[in-house]
Amino acid sequence: MDWLGAISVLLGIMLIILGVGMTFSIDIIETVVEKFLGVIAIIFGVVLLSGGYMIVKQE
C-alpha cells in the first residue's frame, strides 16, 4: 500500500498544478497541464484500478 499512497500524493500534486493552471492562466503552467493531462488521467485510472484490486483481493 506504500506505493499506492505515493501515487496518491503525486496525483494530488498534479491536480493542484492543474487547478492553479486553470485558475490563474499562467502560460507556462497551462503548457505543462496540457502535456500532462493524459498522464494525470492514466495515473488516476491506475490508482483506482489498483485500489479496487486490493479491495477485491482482501474479501
Distance bins in CASP14 RR format, pairs under 12 A and 6 or more apart:
PFRMAT RR
TARGET T0000
AUTHOR 0000-0000-0000
RMODE 2
METHOD distances of the structure
MODEL  1
1 7 0 0 0 0 0 1 0 0 0 0 0
1 8 0 0 0 0 0 1 0 0 0 0 0
1 47 0 0 0 0 0 1 0 0 0 0 0
1 50 0 0 0 0 1 0 0 0 0 0 0
1 51 0 0 0 0 1 0 0 0 0 0 0
1 53 0 0 0 0 0 1 0 0 0 0 0
1 54 1 0 0 1 0 0 0 0 0 0 0
1 55 0 0 0 0 0 1 0 0 0 0 0
1 57 0 0 0 0 0 1 0 0 0 0 0
1 58 0 0 0 0 0 1 0 0 0 0 0
2 8 0 0 0 0 0 1 0 0 0 0 0
2 9 0 0 0 0 0 1 0 0 0 0 0
3 9 0 0 0 0 0 1 0 0 0 0 0
3 10 0 0 0 0 0 1 0 0 0 0 0
3 43 0 0 0 0 0 1 0 0 0 0 0
3 46 0 0 0 0 0 1 0 0 0 0 0
3 47 0 0 0 0 0 1 0 0 0 0 0
3 50 0 0 0 0 1 0 0 0 0 0 0
3 51 0 0 0 0 0 1 0 0 0 0 0
3 54 0 0 0 0 0 1 0 0 0 0 0
4 10 0 0 0 0 0 1 0 0 0 0 0
4 11 0 0 0 0 0 1 0 0 0 0 0
4 43 0 0 0 0 0 1 0 0 0 0 0
4 46 0 0 0 0 1 0 0 0 0 0 0
4 47 1 0 0 1 0 0 0 0 0 0 0
4 48 0 0 0 0 0 1 0 0 0 0 0
4 49 0 0 0 0 0 1 0 0 0 0 0
4 50 1 0 1 0 0 0 0 0 0 0 0
4 51 1 0 0 1 0 0 0 0 0 0 0
4 52 0 0 0 0 0 1 0 0 0 0 0
4 53 0 0 0 0 0 1 0 0 0 0 0
4 54 1 0 0 1 0 0 0 0 0 0 0
4 55 0 0 0 0 0 1 0 0 0 0 0
5 11 0 0 0 0 1 0 0 0 0 0 0
5 12 0 0 0 0 0 1 0 0 0 0 0
5 43 0 0 0 0 0 1 0 0 0 0 0
5 47 0 0 0 0 1 0 0 0 0 0 0
5 50 0 0 0 0 0 1 0 0 0 0 0
5 51 0 0 0 0 0 1 0 0 0 0 0
5 54 0 0 0 0 0 1 0 0 0 0 0
6 12 0 0 0 0 0 1 0 0 0 0 0
6 13 0 0 0 0 0 1 0 0 0 0 0
6 43 0 0 0 0 0 1 0 0 0 0 0
6 47 0 0 0 0 0 1 0 0 0 0 0
6 50 0 0 0 0 0 1 0 0 0 0 0
7 13 0 0 0 0 0 1 0 0 0 0 0
7 14 0 0 0 0 0 1 0 0 0 0 0
7 39 0 0 0 0 0 1 0 0 0 0 0
7 40 0 0 0 0 0 1 0 0 0 0 0
7 42 0 0 0 0 0 1 0 0 0 0 0
7 43 1 0 0 1 0 0 0 0 0 0 0
7 44 0 0 0 0 1 0 0 0 0 0 0
7 45 0 0 0 0 1 0 0 0 0 0 0
7 46 1 0 0 1 0 0 0 0 0 0 0
7 47 1 0 1 0 0 0 0 0 0 0 0
7 48 0 0 0 0 0 1 0 0 0 0 0
7 49 0 0 0 0 0 1 0 0 0 0 0
7 50 0 0 0 0 1 0 0 0 0 0 0
7 51 0 0 0 0 1 0 0 0 0 0 0
8 14 0 0 0 0 0 1 0 0 0 0 0
8 15 0 0 0 0 0 1 0 0 0 0 0
8 43 0 0 0 0 1 0 0 0 0 0 0
8 44 0 0 0 0 1 0 0 0 0 0 0
8 45 0 0 0 0 0 1 0 0 0 0 0
8 46 0 0 0 0 0 1 0 0 0 0 0
8 47 1 0 0 1 0 0 0 0 0 0 0
8 48 0 0 0 0 0 1 0 0 0 0 0
8 50 0 0 0 0 0 1 0 0 0 0 0
8 51 0 0 0 0 1 0 0 0 0 0 0
9 15 0 0 0 0 0 1 0 0 0 0 0
9 16 0 0 0 0 0 1 0 0 0 0 0
9 43 0 0 0 0 0 1 0 0 0 0 0
9 47 0 0 0 0 0 1 0 0 0 0 0
10 16 0 0 0 0 0 1 0 0 0 0 0
10 17 0 0 0 0 0 1 0 0 0 0 0
10 36 0 0 0 0 0 1 0 0 0 0 0
10 39 0 0 0 0 0 1 0 0 0 0 0
10 40 0 0 0 0 1 0 0 0 0 0 0
10 42 0 0 0 0 0 1 0 0 0 0 0
10 43 1 0 0 1 0 0 0 0 0 0 0
10 44 0 0 0 0 0 1 0 0 0 0 0
10 46 0 0 0 0 0 1 0 0 0 0 0
10 47 0 0 0 0 1 0 0 0 0 0 0
11 17 0 0 0 0 0 1 0 0 0 0 0
11 18 0 0 0 0 0 1 0 0 0 0 0
11 36 0 0 0 0 0 1 0 0 0 0 0
11 39 0 0 0 0 0 1 0 0 0 0 0
11 40 1 0 0 1 0 0 0 0 0 0 0
11 41 0 0 0 0 0 1 0 0 0 0 0
11 42 0 0 0 0 0 1 0 0 0 0 0
11 43 1 0 1 0 0 0 0 0 0 0 0
11 44 1 0 0 1 0 0 0 0 0 0 0
11 45 0 0 0 0 1 0 0 0 0 0 0
11 46 0 0 0 0 1 0 0 0 0 0 0
11 47 1 0 0 1 0 0 0 0 0 0 0
11 48 0 0 0 0 0 1 0 0 0 0 0
12 18 0 0 0 0 1 0 0 0 0 0 0
12 19 0 0 0 0 0 1 0 0 0 0 0
12 40 0 0 0 0 1 0 0 0 0 0 0
12 43 0 0 0 0 1 0 0 0 0 0 0
12 44 0 0 0 0 1 0 0 0 0 0 0
12 47 0 0 0 0 0 1 0 0 0 0 0
13 19 0 0 0 0 0 1 0 0 0 0 0
13 20 0 0 0 0 0 1 0 0 0 0 0
13 32 0 0 0 0 0 1 0 0 0 0 0
13 36 0 0 0 0 0 1 0 0 0 0 0
13 40 0 0 0 0 0 1 0 0 0 0 0
13 43 0 0 0 0 0 1 0 0 0 0 0
14 20 0 0 0 0 0 1 0 0 0 0 0
14 21 0 0 0 0 0 1 0 0 0 0 0
14 29 0 0 0 0 0 1 0 0 0 0 0
14 32 0 0 0 0 1 0 0 0 0 0 0
14 33 0 0 0 0 1 0 0 0 0 0 0
14 35 0 0 0 0 0 1 0 0 0 0 0
14 36 1 0 0 1 0 0 0 0 0 0 0
14 37 0 0 0 0 1 0 0 0 0 0 0
14 38 0 0 0 0 0 1 0 0 0 0 0
14 39 1 0 0 1 0 0 0 0 0 0 0
14 40 1 0 1 0 0 0 0 0 0 0 0
14 41 0 0 0 0 0 1 0 0 0 0 0
14 42 0 0 0 0 0 1 0 0 0 0 0
14 43 1 0 0 1 0 0 0 0 0 0 0
14 44 0 0 0 0 1 0 0 0 0 0 0
14 47 0 0 0 0 0 1 0 0 0 0 0
15 21 0 0 0 0 0 1 0 0 0 0 0
15 22 0 0 0 0 0 1 0 0 0 0 0
15 33 0 0 0 0 0 1 0 0 0 0 0
15 36 0 0 0 0 0 1 0 0 0 0 0
15 37 0 0 0 0 0 1 0 0 0 0 0
15 39 0 0 0 0 0 1 0 0 0 0 0
15 40 1 0 0 1 0 0 0 0 0 0 0
15 41 0 0 0 0 0 1 0 0 0 0 0
15 43 0 0 0 0 0 1 0 0 0 0 0
15 44 0 0 0 0 1 0 0 0 0 0 0
15 47 0 0 0 0 0 1 0 0 0 0 0
16 22 0 0 0 0 0 1 0 0 0 0 0
16 23 0 0 0 0 0 1 0 0 0 0 0
16 29 0 0 0 0 0 1 0 0 0 0 0
16 33 0 0 0 0 0 1 0 0 0 0 0
16 40 0 0 0 0 0 1 0 0 0 0 0
17 23 0 0 0 0 0 1 0 0 0 0 0
17 24 0 0 0 0 0 1 0 0 0 0 0
17 26 0 0 0 0 0 1 0 0 0 0 0
17 28 0 0 0 0 0 1 0 0 0 0 0
17 29 1 0 0 1 0 0 0 0 0 0 0
17 30 0 0 0 0 0 1 0 0 0 0 0
17 31 0 0 0 0 0 1 0 0 0 0 0
17 32 1 0 0 1 0 0 0 0 0 0 0
17 33 1 0 0 1 0 0 0 0 0 0 0
17 34 0 0 0 0 0 1 0 0 0 0 0
17 35 0 0 0 0 0 1 0 0 0 0 0
17 36 1 0 0 1 0 0 0 0 0 0 0
17 37 0 0 0 0 0 1 0 0 0 0 0
17 39 0 0 0 0 0 1 0 0 0 0 0
17 40 0 0 0 0 1 0 0 0 0 0 0
18 24 0 0 0 0 0 1 0 0 0 0 0
18 26 0 0 0 0 0 1 0 0 0 0 0
18 29 0 0 0 0 1 0 0 0 0 0 0
18 30 0 0 0 0 1 0 0 0 0 0 0
18 32 0 0 0 0 1 0 0 0 0 0 0
18 33 1 0 1 0 0 0 0 0 0 0 0
18 34 0 0 0 0 0 1 0 0 0 0 0
18 35 0 0 0 0 0 1 0 0 0 0 0
18 36 0 0 0 0 1 0 0 0 0 0 0
18 37 1 0 0 1 0 0 0 0 0 0 0
18 38 0 0 0 0 0 1 0 0 0 0 0
18 39 0 0 0 0 0 1 0 0 0 0 0
18 40 1 0 0 1 0 0 0 0 0 0 0
18 41 0 0 0 0 0 1 0 0 0 0 0
18 43 0 0 0 0 0 1 0 0 0 0 0
18 44 0 0 0 0 0 1 0 0 0 0 0
19 25 0 0 0 0 0 1 0 0 0 0 0
19 26 0 0 0 0 0 1 0 0 0 0 0
19 29 0 0 0 0 1 0 0 0 0 0 0
19 30 0 0 0 0 0 1 0 0 0 0 0
19 32 0 0 0 0 0 1 0 0 0 0 0
19 33 0 0 0 0 1 0 0 0 0 0 0
19 37 0 0 0 0 0 1 0 0 0 0 0
19 40 0 0 0 0 0 1 0 0 0 0 0
20 26 1 0 0 1 0 0 0 0 0 0 0
20 28 0 0 0 0 0 1 0 0 0 0 0
20 29 1 0 1 0 0 0 0 0 0 0 0
20 30 0 0 0 0 1 0 0 0 0 0 0
20 32 0 0 0 0 0 1 0 0 0 0 0
20 33 0 0 0 0 1 0 0 0 0 0 0
21 27 0 0 0 0 1 0 0 0 0 0 0
21 28 0 0 0 0 1 0 0 0 0 0 0
21 29 1 0 1 0 0 0 0 0 0 0 0
21 30 1 0 1 0 0 0 0 0 0 0 0
21 31 0 0 0 0 1 0 0 0 0 0 0
21 32 0 0 0 0 1 0 0 0 0 0 0
21 33 1 0 1 0 0 0 0 0 0 0 0
21 34 0 0 0 0 1 0 0 0 0 0 0
21 36 0 0 0 0 0 1 0 0 0 0 0
21 37 0 0 0 0 0 1 0 0 0 0 0
22 29 0 0 0 0 1 0 0 0 0 0 0
22 30 0 0 0 0 1 0 0 0 0 0 0
22 32 0 0 0 0 0 1 0 0 0 0 0
22 33 1 0 0 1 0 0 0 0 0 0 0
22 34 0 0 0 0 0 1 0 0 0 0 0
22 37 0 0 0 0 0 1 0 0 0 0 0
23 29 0 0 0 0 1 0 0 0 0 0 0
23 30 0 0 0 0 0 1 0 0 0 0 0
23 33 0 0 0 0 0 1 0 0 0 0 0
24 30 0 0 0 0 1 0 0 0 0 0 0
24 33 0 0 0 0 0 1 0 0 0 0 0
25 31 0 0 0 0 0 1 0 0 0 0 0
25 33 0 0 0 0 0 1 0 0 0 0 0
26 32 0 0 0 0 1 0 0 0 0 0 0
26 33 0 0 0 0 1 0 0 0 0 0 0
27 33 0 0 0 0 0 1 0 0 0 0 0
27 34 0 0 0 0 0 1 0 0 0 0 0
28 34 0 0 0 0 0 1 0 0 0 0 0
28 35 0 0 0 0 0 1 0 0 0 0 0
29 35 0 0 0 0 0 1 0 0 0 0 0
29 36 0 0 0 0 0 1 0 0 0 0 0
30 36 0 0 0 0 0 1 0 0 0 0 0
30 37 0 0 0 0 0 1 0 0 0 0 0
31 37 0 0 0 0 0 1 0 0 0 0 0
32 39 0 0 0 0 0 1 0 0 0 0 0
32 40 0 0 0 0 0 1 0 0 0 0 0
33 39 0 0 0 0 0 1 0 0 0 0 0
33 40 0 0 0 0 1 0 0 0 0 0 0
34 40 0 0 0 0 0 1 0 0 0 0 0
36 42 0 0 0 0 1 0 0 0 0 0 0
36 43 0 0 0 0 1 0 0 0 0 0 0
36 44 0 0 0 0 0 1 0 0 0 0 0
37 43 0 0 0 0 0 1 0 0 0 0 0
37 44 0 0 0 0 0 1 0 0 0 0 0
38 44 0 0 0 0 1 0 0 0 0 0 0
38 45 0 0 0 0 0 1 0 0 0 0 0
38 46 0 0 0 0 0 1 0 0 0 0 0
39 45 0 0 0 0 0 1 0 0 0 0 0
39 46 0 0 0 0 0 1 0 0 0 0 0
40 46 0 0 0 0 0 1 0 0 0 0 0
40 47 0 0 0 0 0 1 0 0 0 0 0
41 47 0 0 0 0 0 1 0 0 0 0 0
41 48 0 0 0 0 0 1 0 0 0 0 0
42 48 0 0 0 0 0 1 0 0 0 0 0
42 49 0 0 0 0 0 1 0 0 0 0 0
43 49 0 0 0 0 0 1 0 0 0 0 0
43 50 0 0 0 0 0 1 0 0 0 0 0
44 50 0 0 0 0 0 1 0 0 0 0 0
44 51 0 0 0 0 0 1 0 0 0 0 0
45 51 0 0 0 0 1 0 0 0 0 0 0
45 52 0 0 0 0 0 1 0 0 0 0 0
45 53 0 0 0 0 0 1 0 0 0 0 0
46 52 0 0 0 0 0 1 0 0 0 0 0
46 53 0 0 0 0 0 1 0 0 0 0 0
47 53 0 0 0 0 0 1 0 0 0 0 0
47 54 0 0 0 0 0 1 0 0 0 0 0
48 54 0 0 0 0 0 1 0 0 0 0 0
48 55 0 0 0 0 0 1 0 0 0 0 0
49 55 0 0 0 0 0 1 0 0 0 0 0
49 56 0 0 0 0 0 1 0 0 0 0 0
50 56 0 0 0 0 0 1 0 0 0 0 0
50 57 0 0 0 0 0 1 0 0 0 0 0
51 57 0 0 0 0 1 0 0 0 0 0 0
51 58 0 0 0 0 0 1 0 0 0 0 0
52 58 0 0 0 0 1 0 0 0 0 0 0
52 59 0 0 0 0 0 1 0 0 0 0 0
53 59 0 0 0 0 0 1 0 0 0 0 0
END
